[in-house]
C-alpha cells in the first residue's frame, strides 16, 4: 500500500477560504488542497474532470445536504449533478461518517454535562443536521428551537416542535430545493432583512446553544446576532472560518469532531472520510455499520445512536402494511420474498414483453420515443418473481421479488434524478413491507446520482448495486473466452498463463481490481494510466501480491497493445479514443468495462479477429423459476441480481457494493460465494449481442490466419 496521498477538497462554497496543507496519519502522508467554486456546479464538475488523474480522492464540502423526513428524502438537484460526475477516484462527502461521529460526540458531551440541552438549543437550519435535531427533540422537545423558516425562506419565525411541523418542513424543502444554495439564505442587506435579523436574535435571547456548522453559519454574513453570547456547536475545523465566527462574539465554540481525528486545523468530515478510506485501502463508500466499526463506537452508544443515523425504522403505516402483506401471503399460500431487485426497460422492445402490449410492434416506429416518454409516467410495479433459488452447498432455498420502472435508459437520463430517487425509495419501502431483507439495483437505477449511496441511506432495508459480482462475472467471462480461444498455454514453471494481460485505466477502482486479479493468472501484466507515479505505486503493490508476474507500466495504451493477449479497459474518457482497435493483437480478447464504452459496434466490425466482450451474466442454482421476462435466455439473470440473492443466502444483509468504486476484496468474496453456492457463468455479452461458441471459434480461426501472414 502506498505511503503518500493527494486529496483535492472541492467546496461548493466560497474560494476565500482556499488553502493547501499536509499532515501525517497512521504513518502515511496526506497533501490536501482546497478549491472553492462559489456555488457553481459547472466549476465544481470542471475541477473534478481536470484533477481526477492527479489526485487519489476528492473531498467534497459544503454540498446541499440530502435530507430525510418522514420516509421521504429531499435531494437537491445540485447535489445529484455533482455526485454524478464521472471520476476514477473516490468522491468523499463525509456521508455516514458525519452522522455516526456527530451523534456519538453529542451523547458523550451530554453525559459529561458539557452540553446541557435543558438550557435551550437553537438550530438555524435543523434540516441540515437532522440526526442531532432528532436525538435532542426526542429527549428535550421543549428546549429545542428551529430557524429553518428564516434560513430557507427568509421569514424571521422561531419554531418549536408541533403537530404540523413536518408538513411545514416539507413545504420549505420543496421551495428551497428549487433554488440555488446561495438564495437559500438571506444574504442581502435590505432594511427588511435587518429588521428580521433583530427579531430573530430577540426570539433566541434565552437560548444558550446554537448548533450550526461553520460553512453554513458564515453564509449569513452579518446576519448572526443570534450567536452573540451563545455556546456555538460546530462540526468542522478551519482557522480562518473560526476567526470569522468569533467576530460574532459567541461565548464558546465546541467542536463535535472527535479530538483524535482533528489531525489538522483545517479538518472536516469530507477530508476525514477521504483520509480514513485511503489509509485503510477502502475506495468504495462505507455503510453506517462499517463507519461504526472504523470509529470503534461504544456498543451502548451504538445501540442508541443507530436509531438516529439510519432510516431503518418502520413507520406505523409501514408496520400495518407489512402485517397486511403477511396475512395476504398466508391466504394465498405465498412465501414472503427474501430479497428484491429493481430493473427497467432497457429498450423500447422490452415493452413488447409486457402482457397485453405485444400489439405495440405494429405501431409506427416514429411513435416509439413518444410512447416511451408517456410510459415513464406510469408508477413502478411488481414485474414478477424469481423462485426456488437453491444453494448447492446448503440446500437453502430463497425467493425474490422483481420490480420494474417502465422507462428506457434514454428517458431515465432525461428525467429529473430526484423523481427516480423517489420512485426507487418507494420500492424499497414496499419491498420491506412485503418481507424482503435487502434490495438490489439493476442497470440505470444504480447509476443515477451517487450510485446507490443516498438510496441506501433512506431505505428501510440495505441496498446493493451488485457491481462486485458484475466485475467478477466480467473477468470470469474473460477467463472463459481466453480458454475457449485456445491460443495461450500454461507456463509449467510458474503455473501462470504464458501471455500478456493489459489493463487500461489501471489506477481507477475497477482497473485496480482487474489488475490485481489478472496478476494472479498471467505471467506478464501491463498497466496503463495517465500518471506514472500512481502506476509505479500500483506496480509495487501488485508485485507483493504476485511476485511471479512481470509488471510493466506505460502511459500510452497503444504502445504495447499489439502484444497483449487479454485487455481490460476501465476508463472514463468521454471525448477521445484511449486505444486504437487496429493496433490490437490478432486473437486478443478485450473486456470493455468503461462507461461510456471504449469500443463500439464499428470497432468490433473492423476487427473480426479480435473478440470484444462487454459483460458476463450468470445462472442461479436450483430449480429456478422466473415469472417475468428479463430478456435473457432460460434461468440466466444479471450478475447484479445474483449478488443480491447471494448476500441474502449468506444472511449478509448489508450495503455490500455502493458508489462507483469497487473493492477487490469484495469482488473476491462475492466470487467465492458464487462458486460455493453453485452460481455458474451463462451468456457472454458482446457489442453485437450474445457471443456464441461458434463465433469464438470463427474469431480464433481468423486470428490464426492473420498471425501467419
N, C-alpha and C positions, 0 to 999 in steps of 0.2 A: 504494500500500500504506500502511496506517495506521502511525502512529508511536508509539502508546501502547496497551498491552495490560494486561488484568487476568487474573490466574491465581488460581483457588481451589485451594489444596493441601488435600486432604481425606485425613487419615491414619486408618488403621484402628486406630492406637494411642491413646496417652493424650492428653487435652486439656491436660495440664500443660505441654506444650511449645509450645502455640499462640503464634503471633506474627504480626506484619504487617511487611512490609518492601518496599522497591523498589530497583531497580538499572537501570543503563543497559547495553545490549548491542547492538553493531553500529548505534549511532545511534538506537536505539529505547528507550522507557521501559517498564519492566515493574513492575506492582504485584502483590504476592503476599500472600495472607492464608491462614494455616493454621487448619484446624478438625480437632481430634481427636475421634474418635467412640467411643473406649473399647471397641473391638471389637464395635460394634453395626452389623450390616448394615442394619437399619431406619433408624438415624440417618444412616448413610452415604448411603443412597438418598434420604432426605428432603432432605439437603443438596444433592445433585445436582439434584433436582427444583425446589428453591426458588431455587437460584443459577444455573441453566442459562441464564436470559435476562439475567444481569447480568455474566457473565464471558466471556472469549474461549477459555478452555481450563480443564480440570480436571487437576491433577497428583495422582495417586492414590498414596499412600505406605503402606508397612508392610502391604501386602496379603499374604495367604498366597500363596507363590510357585507358579508352575507348574513342576513338576519332571519332567525326562525321565530315565528309567532303563531301559536295556536295551530300547529301541524301544517303550517304553510311557510315556505321560505321566500324571502324577497331578495332577489339577486339583481344588483344594479347592472345595467347593460354595459357600462364602462368596465366593470369587473370581468364580465364574460369576454369582452373584446380583448382585454389584456391577458387573462389566463389562457385564452385560446390561441395566443401567438406561438407558432412552432419554435421549439428550442430543443437542441440535443442535450442540454444540461438542465438540472433541476430548477424549477421555478418555486421558490420557497416564500410563502407569505405568512408563516407563523401559525397557520390554522391548526387547531388541535393542541399544539404546544401552549399557545397563549391561554386557552380556556383552562386546560389542566393545571398549568402553573399558577395562574391568577387566583383560581378558586382555592387552591391549596394554600397559597400565601395568605389569602383573606381569612380562611379558617384559623390558621396559626396565629395571625395578628389579633383576631377577635378573642381567641382563647387566652392569649397573653395579656390582653387588656390594652394593647397598643391602639386598637381601633374599637371604639365603643359606639355601636350604631344607635343606641338609645339617645345619643346627643344630636341625632339628625344627620341624614346623608342626602346630598343633592347630586343628581346625575344630570348634567347639562344635555347629554344625549344618551339616555339609558339604552336605546336601541342598538348602540354600538358596543355595548358590553352586557349583553343580556344574561350571561351566566352569573355575573356579580349581582346584577339587579334582582334576578330571580331568587338567588340564595338569601339575600338580605330581606327581600319582600316577604319571603315565606316565614321569616322569624320576627321581623320588626315592621309590619305593614304600616304602622302609624308614624314611623320615623323616617320614611323614605319619600323623596320628592323628585319629580321629573321636570326637566326643562326642554323636552323634545318639541313641544309646541313652538317654543322660541327658536331653538337651533335649527329645526327643519322647516318651519313655516314663518318665523319672524313674529309670532304672536306672544307677547310677554305674559303668559299664563303659567303659573306653577301648579303642577298636577300631583295628586296623590292617588294611590290605588283606589279604584272604584269600579262598580259593576260594568260600566260601558267603556272602560279604558281600552280594552283590546280592539273594539270596533273603531274607536277614535285613532288608535295607533295604526291600524290597517289603512285608514284613510290617509293619514300623514305619510305613511310609507309609499302608498300608491302615488301620491302627489310628488314626493321627494324623488321617487325612482325615475320620474320623467325629466328631472333636472340635472344639470351639471353639478358636480360636488361643490363648486365654488358658490353656486347660488343656493345651496342648502343651508348657508349660514348668513346672518345679517351683517354684511361687512361694510355697507355704505354708511356714510356719516351724515344722515339726514336728521333733522330736528326730531322727527317722529321716533326714529330709532334711538336717539339719545334719551328720549323720554322713556322708551321701552326698557332700555338698559337700567335706568334708575329704578323703574318699577320692579324689575326682576330682582335687583340687588336688595331692595327693601323687603321683598317677599321671603328671601332666604336669610334674613338677618339673624334668626335664632337657630340656624342650622350650622353645625360645626364642621362637617366634612364635605368636600367636593371631590367626586370621583370622575376624572376625565384625563385621558392620555394627552401628552404634550402636543403632538402634531395637530390634533383636533382643537384643543384648547386655544392654540395660537392662531387658529383661523378666525377667532373672534376679534383679533386685533385689540382695540381699546374697549371692547365690549365686555370687559371681565371684572366689573366691580363686585360681582358675586363671589370672587375669590378672596377679596381683601379680608384678612384676619382669620381665614379658614385654614383647616388642615387639608392640604391638597394631596390626593392619592393618584399616582400615575403608574404606568407600566411600560416605560421605555426610558432610555438614557441618552442624553445629548447635552454636553456642557453649555453650548450656545442657547439651546432651547430652554434649558433650566434657568439660565441667566435672564432670558426674556420673561419667563414665568415668574421669577422672583420680583420683577418690576410691578407685578400685580399685587404684591405685598401679602402673600399667604403667610399664615402663622408658621407652618411647617410643610415639608414635602416628604411624603412616604412613597417608596417605590415597591411595587409588588413583584418585580423580577427578583428571584432568589439571589442572595448575596454571592453564592458560589458561581453563578452564571453571569454576574456583572464583570465579565472578563475585560471589558474596555469601557471607558467613559461614554462611548457612543453606541453601546449595545442596545439592540431592540429584539423583539421576538422573531422577526423575519431573518435577521442576521444570525441569531442564535439557532434558528431552525436549520439554516444552511450549514452552520458550523457543526452542529451535532450530527447531521446526516453525512456530511463529508468525512468527519473524523471517524465515524463508525462504518463507512463504506455503504451507507444506505441512500441510494439515489431516489428511490420511489417515496412518495408521501407516506408518512406514518399514520396509522389509525390512532384513535383515542387510547385504545388498550396498549398499543406499542409505546406511545408517549408516556403513559403511566409507568411502564417498565423502565424506560430510559431515565425518567426523573426519580426512580426508586421511591415512588409515592407510598406513604404510610398506608397500611391496609385499612385502618379505621377511617382515615380521611378519604381514601379512595372510594369507600362504600358510600360516604355522604356526598362527595364531590361529583361522582359519576352521574347522579340524577340531574345535575345542572350543566354538565358539559356535553351530554349526549341526548339525542332526541329519541332514545329507545324507550319512550314512555307511551303507553297506550291511553288514549282519552276514554272517557265514559262511552262515547259513541263508538269508538273502536272496539271496546270490550263487548258492547251489545252486538255489534256487527259480527264479531268473532263467534259469539255464542249462537247467533242465528245460523252462521255458516256451518258450525259444528253439528247443530240439530239437522240442518238440511242434508249434510253428508250422511248422517245416520239413517235418515228416512230413505234416501236414495241409494243407500249402501255403497257410498263412495268414500275413498280414502282421502284424508287431508293431503294436500301437496306438501312434500318435504322441502321443495325449493321452487323458485320461479325464475323465468327468463323473459327478457324483452327483445323482440325483433321488430322489423318494419319492412315495408315493401322495398325490395332492392331495385325494382324497375317497374314500369307500367305493366309488364307481362305478369307480375305477381298478383295483380288484381284479378286476373283471369282464373286463378286457382281458388278464389273465394266462391263458395257455393252460391249459385244464382247470378254470378257476374260473368259467366263464360260468354254471354252474348256480346260482351264488350269487344270481342275480337272482330265483330262486324262493323264497329264504329270507325268512321274515317280517322286516319292517323293524325291528321292535323288537329283533332279534338283531344288527343291524348293528354297534352300538357294542361289544358283547361280542366279536364276531368281529374287529373292528379291533384291539382290545387284545390278543387272543390272537395275531393275525398279527404284531404288532410284536415278539414274542419271537423270531421266526424271524431267522436271520442275514441280513445284506445279501448280495446276489448280483448276478451279471452279468445285466443286463436285456436287453442287445443291443449292437449296434454301429452306428456311423454311418460309412459307407464312401464313398470316391470324392469327397471334398470337393476341388474343383479350383480353384486360383486363376485368376481371369480375366486377371490381369496376367502371371503367370509360367508358368502351366500346371502348377505343382507340385501333387501330389496327397497328401493326408493322410487318415488314418483315426483314428477314436476308439472307445473302449470306454465303455459306459454302465452304471453300477451303480445299483441301487435299494435303498432301505431300505423294507421292507414296513410302513410306518406312515403314518398320516394326520397332517396338521398338529395336529389336536386331541390325538391320542395323543402326538405328539412334545412338545407343550407341557407335557403332564402327566408326561412321562418325566424321569428323572434326567439332567440335562445331561451329566454325566460319562460316562454309558453311551453317549450319542450321540457324544461325542468319541471314545470308544474304538472304536466301530464305524466311524466315518469314518476314523480314523487307520489302522485295519486295511485299509481300502480303498486308502488312499494307498500303503501298502507293497505291496499286491497289484498295484496299477497299475504301480508302479515295477518290480516283479519281471517283469511282462509286457512291459516296454519303454517304457511311457508316460513322456514327459518332463515333463509337468505335468498338474495335475488341477483341474477347476473344480467349484464347489459351486452347487447349484441349490435354489431355494425355501427351506424352513425350515432346511436344512443350513447355509446361510450366515448365518442369523440367530442361531442358538444361541450363547449365551455372548458372547465378544468378537468375533464375526463374522469368523471365519477366521484371526485372528492366532495363537492358540495352535495351531490345527490346522497352520498353515503352519510354525510353529517346530518341530513334531515330525514333520513329513512328510519323507520322503526325496526328494521332488520338489516344486517350487514349487506353491503353491496360489493361485487367484484366485477371488473371489466373482462376477466378471462384472458387477458393478454399474455399471462405467463405460459399457459398451455398453448395459446396460439403461437407464441415464439418457439416453444418446444416442438410443436407439431410441424412447424415450417422447417426447422432444422432436421427433424425426424424424416420429413419428406425428402429433403435434400440428400440425406444419407441413403435412403432407399433408391432414389433415382441414380445416384452415383454407382450404387451396387448393380442396378439393372443395366446401366450403360456398359458396365464390364470393361472399362478402359484403364482401370487402375489396379495395382497389385498391392498386397500387404508386404511390408518390409519384414523379413524374417528376423533381423537384428533387433528392431525396436517394437515390432508388433503394430506399428502405425501404418496408415495408408501412405504409400510411396508416391506422393504428389504434393502440389501446392494449393493451399486454400488462400483466398484473398477476402479481406473484409474492408469494404469502402464505407467510411463514416465510422471507423473503429472506435473512436473515443466517445461516441454517444452512448446512451444507455443500452439500446438494442445491439449496437455494434460491439460493445464490451462483452455482453453476454455471449454473442455469437463467436467472438474471437476466443474467449476462454474455453468454450465447449469444443470448437474446431481444433484448438491446440492439443486436445486430448485424443484426436483422431488422425490428424495429418502430421507428417514429419517436417513440413515446411509451411510457414504461415506469413503472409504479407499483410501488414496493417497500413491503411491509408486514411489520412485525415489532414486538415489544413495546418494544424500546429505541431511542429516537430517535437517540442518539449513534452507535450502531452503524449505523443506517440512513444517517446523514449520511456516515459513513466509506465505506460501500459505494457510495453515490451518487458521491462524489468519485472513487473507483476506476473506476467504470463510465463516468463522463464522460470520463476519459482514454482508455478503450478505444474508446468510441463517442461521439465529440463531436457527432454529428448526431442523437442520440437525446435527447429531453427526459425527464429522470428526476424523478419525483415521489415523495415519501416520506410514509408515513402509519402510524400505529399502530393504525388501525381498518380492517379488511378491508372492512366494509360501506359505508364512506364513499364509495368510488369504484367499488364492484362493478358498479353499473349502467352504467358507461362502458367497462368492459373487454371487449375482443373475444376475448382469449385469457387464460386464467387458469391458473397453475400453483400448486398448493398443496403445500407441503413442510413440514408442521408435525408436532409430536408431542403434540397435545392429546388427552388421554385422557378428560377429564371435561366438555367443553363444545364447542359448535359454534363454529368460528372465523369461518365465513362463512354467511350466510343464503341458501339456494338461491333463495328467492323474490326476492331483490334483484338477481340476475344479469341481465345484458342479454340480450334475446331474440337467439338466434343465437350466443351466446358458446360457445366451445369450452373446456372445463375439463379440465385434465390433473391428476389426483389422484395425487400421488406420496407422500402422507402415509401413515404407518403408526402407529396404525390409520388407515384411510381417513377423510378429512374428510366425504365424501359416501357415502350408502348407496343401496340399491335404491329406498327410498321417496323419496329426494330426486330420483333420476332419473325416477321416475314422476310426481312433482309438476310437473316442467318438461320436457315433451316437446319444447319449442322450444329447449332447451339440450342440447348434446352433452357428456356427461361420459365421458372415457376414462381407463383405468387404466394401460395399458401397450401397447407395440408389440413384436410378435415379428418374426423375420426368416427369410429363406430363404437357405440356404447355396449357394454357387456350385458348378457342376459337376453331373455325373450322380449326384447324391447318393442313396444307398440307406440307408434306416433299417430295421434288422431288429427293431425294437421299436416299440410304440405309445406315443407321448408324449402322446396326447390332442390333438394339433394336426394340421391338415389337410396332406396332401402332404409336401413337403420342409421345411415350417415347423418351426423349432426355437426354443427360448428364447434370448433375446439373450445371457444369461449363458453358455450353451453355445457360442454363436458367438464370444464373446470368447476363450474358452479355445482354440478352433480357430484363430482369427486370430493369437493370440500364438504358437502352435505353428508356424503357417505362416511367421511372421516370424522364427522361431528366437529369440524373446524369452522364454526360459524364466525367468520371474521372477514374484514375487507382485504382479502389476500392480495389482490392486484388493483391499484388505483393510480390515476395520473398517467402521464406519458412515459414515465420511467419504469423500467423492468429490472428487477434484481436477479442476477444469475443464480443465486442460491435458491430463490423461489422457483425459477424455471427448472432447476434440478429436482427440487422437492415435488413439484406437480408432475413432472415426467415419471418419477419413481412411483408416485401414487397411481398414475395412469396404467403403468405396466403391471403393478401389483394387483389392481382390481380388474384387469382384463380389457382395458381400452385398447383398440387397435387402430392403426393408421388406415384411412379409407382413400377416397379420391384425392388425387394431386391436381391442384388448380393451376392453370397457366393463363397467359394473357388472352388466349383464344378459347378458353373453357377448360374442361377436364382433360387431363393428359392420360391417354391410354398406354398400355404396354406396347401396342403396335407402333404408336407414334415415337415412343422411346427407342424402339429398335430401328425405325427408319432414320431417326436422328443419329444414332450410333453408326449406321452404315454410311451415311453422308459424311460424318466426321472422319471415319477411317479412309474413305475415298479422298477427302481433301488433304488428309495428312500425308498420303502417298505422293501427292503432286509436288 
